[in-house]
Amino acid sequence: MAKISFVAIVSAAVLAAVLVLDFSWGRSSAWGEASNQPFANSVEQRMEMIAQLRAIREALTEQNRLLVEQNKLLQEQIQILKGTASTDRAPAEKGGDGDDKR
């Protein structure tokens, strides 16, 4: 019986050692991949951020240009509507009925 328990203990120790070594080998290869680290190349990250900020600036400039153009068109339409509204009222006010119920 003592021989069987000794063999079981040795087998468990060898199995534990193999598992520990296997995990450490897997981790060491993952640690070596510096390109996948989030802060691996700060210069490249800064250049990417600058490019994204430039794209955002261009999009905002275009959006502002479109908003100014739309505002101008809306103001022109308001002026046209005000002009047609005042010409529509003018003949009604000139009516000689005297029955203006305003």
N, C-alpha and C positions, 0 to 999 in steps of 0.2 A: 504494500500500500504506500509505503514511504517513497518507493521508486516512482509510482504513478503520480503522486502529488509533486515530486521534484520535477518530473518531466513537464507537468502542466504549468508549474511556476516558470520554468525556463522558456517554454513556448509562449506564455503570456508576455514575458519580458521582451522576447525577440519581436513579437508582434507589435508591442507598444513602441519599441525602438524604430521599427520600420515605419509605423504610422507617423511618428514624430519627425523622422528624417524626410519622409515624403511631403509632409506639410511644409517643412522649412525649405525644401527645394522649390516647391511651387511658389512660395512667397518671394524667394530671392530673385526668381526670373521676373516676377511682376514688379519688383522694386527697381529693376534695371531699366524699365521702360520710361525714361525721363520725358519722352515726347508726349506721353499721355497724361502727364501730371498737369494739374490746373495752372500752375505758375511756372511752367518749364521755361518759356521764353517771353519775358516781359516786354522786350522791344517789339516782337512780332504782335503781341496783344495790343500794345499801344498803337501800332500802325493800323491794325484792324479797327480799333475804336475810332481813330481819326478818320478813316475812310467811311465808317458808318455815320459819324457826326457830319461829315461833308454831305453825304447823301441826304441826311435829315435836313440840313440847311437848305439844300437845293429844293427839296420837296416843300419846305415851308415858304421859300421865296416864290415858288410857282403857285402855291395855295394863296398867298397874299396877293399876288398879281391877279389871280382869278377873282378873288373877293373884291378887289378894287374895281375891276371891270364890271362885275355883277352889280356892285353898288351904284356905279355910274349909270348903268342901264336902268336900274330900278328908279333912280332919281329922274331920269328922262321920262320914264313911263308915268311917274307921279305927276310931273309937270304937264304931260300930254293929257292925263285924266283930269287934272285941275282945269286945264284950258277948255276941254270939251264940256265939263260940268258948268263952267261959268257961261259958256255960249248957250247951253241948254236952258239955263235959268233966265237969261236976258229976254228972250221972246215972251216967256210966260209973265214976266214982270211988266212988259209993255202992253199987255192986253188991256183993252179999254172997258172991260166988264165992270170993274170996280168990285167984283166978288172975290177978292183975294182973301183967303181964310187962313192966313199965317198967324 
